Amino acid sequence: MANRKPVITVVGSSNTDMVVITSALPRPGETLLGGRFLMSAGGKGANQAVAAARLGGNVWFIAKTGDDIFGSQARELFRQEGIHTEWIFTDTKNPSGVAIINVDGNGENCIAVAPGANENLMAEDIGRAGDAILNADLVLVQLEIPMETIMKVADLAGRSQGKLVLNPAPAHSLPEDLYRRIYAITPNETEAEKLTGVLVSDEASAGKAAQYLVDRGVKLVIITMGSKGAYIYEGETGKGRIVPAPKVRAVDTTAAGDVFNGALCVGLSEGMKLDDAVTFANKAAAISVTRLGAQASAPWRKEIV
């Protein structure tokens, strides 16, 4: 098995994104005319799987979609991206997930999600797909699927040499027992604040938030800070630093965090040094925000220079 390519298993959500681009984000009760519409594949899990595959990762995706046109289209797109789709389950009772996204002229967005089948990706499904986790080098998961399912993923990852990477998005409280099973956690500033109670605005506050997470058992904390870059804190060394991001003009930030996470896992799976893997992820995310759409914005490996 000397030539075995490292396996990245992504467990998470798959949605169809319906995007309206307007000059500003509408206020409550306000209707804005003159917007532009596009529809694309999304969902945090799917976005991360596609990002990792485009950047050269050997990706398996565990998810659940509805028995509908959106689910069929999603599976076909994953196959075209070279993602292993054997463990994408079909839900005959619930529709595929849908996200309604509004993007303004500065690339900022607001998102409403109808999870559909994503909420029915259950622990027993993970048990059926267990080999895809047990044989993985890195397991990447987010919070758009049930917590019971995430705990099952963590349990299986803990039985093997696979490292669990948690992107805690959208942020909500985590079971205390989960923290010690996490190799790396990758919140953005808002998510870090929700998890720790620390308002993250600079390197010092990021360090305080990171220490909170390390104290609960996380080995590595990477806080994405938009244009500032990413803050890394290694629990074993107690050392933190910011890895800067390239300066770009943002058009749509919708999937920037997802692209970062997919790219980070590719870098780590290839044995890059930590700072190099984060730099690689920063570059990929920076490219993604210059493009519209979620999965559509993920760059290819040849674009990372």
N, C-alpha and C positions, 0 to 999 in steps of 0.2 A: 504493500500500500504506500510505497515511498512517493509515488506520483499522484496520490490522491489529492484532489482539489478540495480545499476547505469548504465545509457546508455552512451556509447561513440559512437558518429556518426562521421565517417571519410568521408570527401568529397575530391575526388582527382583522380589521374591518375592510370591507370592500363596498364602495358607494358609487353612485353615478352623480356627478356634480353638475348642477344647473347654475350657471354664472350669469349675472347681470352686471355690466360695467357702466357706472354712472359717474358724473362729475364729483359727487359727494355721497356719503352714506346717508340714507334717509333717516330723519328723526321720527320718533313715534307719531303715528297718524299722518305722516307726510308721504305723498306720492311724487316720485321724480320721473319725468318723461324723458325720452331721448336716449335711453340706455341701449347698450349692445348686448346681445345674448349669445352664449355659446354653451355647449354641453360636452362634458368630458368625463373620463373615468377618474375616480378619486377614492377616498377612504384612507385613513392613515396607514393601516396595514398594507393595503395595496400600493399606495404611493411609495412606501419604504421598500417593498419588494421590487417594484419596477426600478426604482433608483439604484438599488444594489445590483440588479441584473444588468442594467445598462452600463454600469461601471466595471463589469467583469466578474461579479459575484456568482457563485454556484448556489442558486436560491430555490428553496422549497417554501411554498406558501400554504398555510393552514387557515381556512376561512369558511364562511357560509354565505351563500347567496340565495335569492328566491328562485322559484321555478318560473322565470319570466324572461322577457327579452333582455333586460338589463343584466341579469345573471349570465345568460348565454354569451352576450357580448363581452362581458368581463373575462370569462374563462378563455375565450378566443384571443383576446388581447394579451392575457398572461402567457399563453402558449407562444404567441408571436414574439414576446419579449424573452423567450427562453427559460421561463420560470416553470418549475415542476408543479403540476396542478393536481396530482393524484389525491390530495387531501383537501380539496375545495368541495365542501358538502353542499347539497341542495336542500333547501327548506321548502316543503310543499305547502306550508300553512301561512308563511309570512313573505311579504315582498322583499326584493333586494333593497338595500339601504340607499337613501337619497339625501343629498345635501343641497341646500339653497344658499348660494354665496353671492354677496354683493361686494363689489370692488370699486373703490373710488379712484380719482385721478392721481393720487399719490401711491397707489398700490396697496393701501390698507384695506382690510376686509372685515365683514361680519358674516357669520355662518350659522345656519340653523340646520340640524340634522334629524332625519327620521330614520332611526337605525334599522328597522325591519329585521331581516334575517340575522344581522350581526348580533342582536340581543339573544339569539337562540343558538349561538355557537357555545355548546355546553361542555362541561368537564368530560362527559362520556365520549364526546367527539374527539377531544384531545387524547383520551386513552386509546381510541382506535387508531389515531395518527401518531402514536407514541414513538415509533421508530424514527420518524422525521425529526423528533426532538432529541432522542437518545443518541442519535448519530451525528448531531450537529456540533460544530465548533463554536458557533455563536447562535443564540436564540434571541430574537428581537421581538418585543411585544409592547403594545400601547394600551390605552384605557378606554377604547371604544367597544370592548367586549365585556361580558360579565366578570366580576372580580373572582368568583368561584372558578371560572375558566382559567384566569391568569394564575391563580394559586396552583392549579393542576399543572400548568406549564412550568411554573417555578419548581414544583416537586419533581417533575421528570427531568428538568435540566440539572437539578441538584444530584441526580443519580449518576450522571455521566460527567465527562470532562467539559461539556458545553458551558459557556459563560452566558449568563442571562443579562441582557441589556434591556432596561425599562425606559421607555420614553413616556413619562407620566402626563400624557395629554389625551383628552382634556383633563385638567387637574382635578382630583378630589382626594380625600384622605385614603391612606393605604393601611392595610393591616400591619401591625407591628412585626408580625412574624415574616412578612414579605421582605422587609429591608435587608435582613441578614442573608437572604438568598440572592441578592442582586450584586452582580459584578460591577456594572456601570449604570448610572441613572443620568438621564439627559434632559432635564427640564429647561424651559426658557425662563426669563426673569419672572414673569407672572406666575408660572407654575411653581417655581422655586419658592416664591412668597407664600403661595397657598399651602404648600407642604410644610414650610418651616416657620411662617410668621415673620420672616425677615424681609423687609423691603429691599429688593436687589436693584441697585442703581450704579454700582461701581465695583472695583476689585475688592475693596475691603468688605463691603456688604455681601458680595458673592462668597467670600471666604467664610463669613459667619454662617450663611445658609448651608454651604457645603459641609462645614463642621457638624452642623445639626444632623445632616444625613449620614455622615460617616459615623457619628456617635451611635446611630441606630443599626449599624452593621454594613452599610454600603461601602464597597472597596474603592470605587472611583466615581467622582462627581464631575460632570461636564455641563456647565450652565451656558446655554446659547444666549448671547446678548446682542443679537441683531448686528448692526453695522460695527459695533465695538469688537466683535469676534466671539470667542468662546473662552470661558474660564474653566481651567482644569484644576482639580484638587485630588491628589492621591492620598488615600487614607493611611497607607503604610508609612509614607514619608512625611506627611503633614505639610507638604509643599503645594502652593497654589500659584498659578500664573495665567495671564491672558494670552491666547494665541490670536493675533489680529486677523480680521477678515478683509478681503479685497473691497475696494470702494467701487460701488456700481450705482446706477440709477434704477430704483425699484419700479417695476410695472405691476407686479402681482406677487404678494408675499405668501399666498395661500399654502403652498406645500414646502416652503423653505426648510422648516424643521424636519419634515419627513425626508427630504433629499439629504439633509445633513446626517440623519441617523442611518440611512441606507449606505451612504458613502463612508461614514465612520466604521460601520461593520465590515465593509469591504477592505478598508485600510488595515483594520485590526486582524482580519482573517488572513491577510497577506503577510503579516508579521512586521508591518511598519512600526517604527517607534511611535509612541503615543502622540508626541507633538506633531509628527509628520502626518499621522492619520487624521488628527484634528484639522491641520492645515488643508489636507486633501478634502475633508468634509466641508470646511469653510468655502473653498473654491467652488465645489459643486453647488452648494446652497446659493452662493452669490450669482452663479449663472442662472439658477432657477428663477430668481426673483426678477430677472430681466425679461421673463416670458409669461404669457398667460396660461392658465390652466394648472392642474395639479400634476398628474402623471405626465402630461404633455410637456411640462417644463423641465423634467429631469434630464440632465445632460448625459452624453455618451462619454466613454473613457477618453477618447481621442481629443475631447474638448478641454480636458483638465491639463493645464500647462503650468 
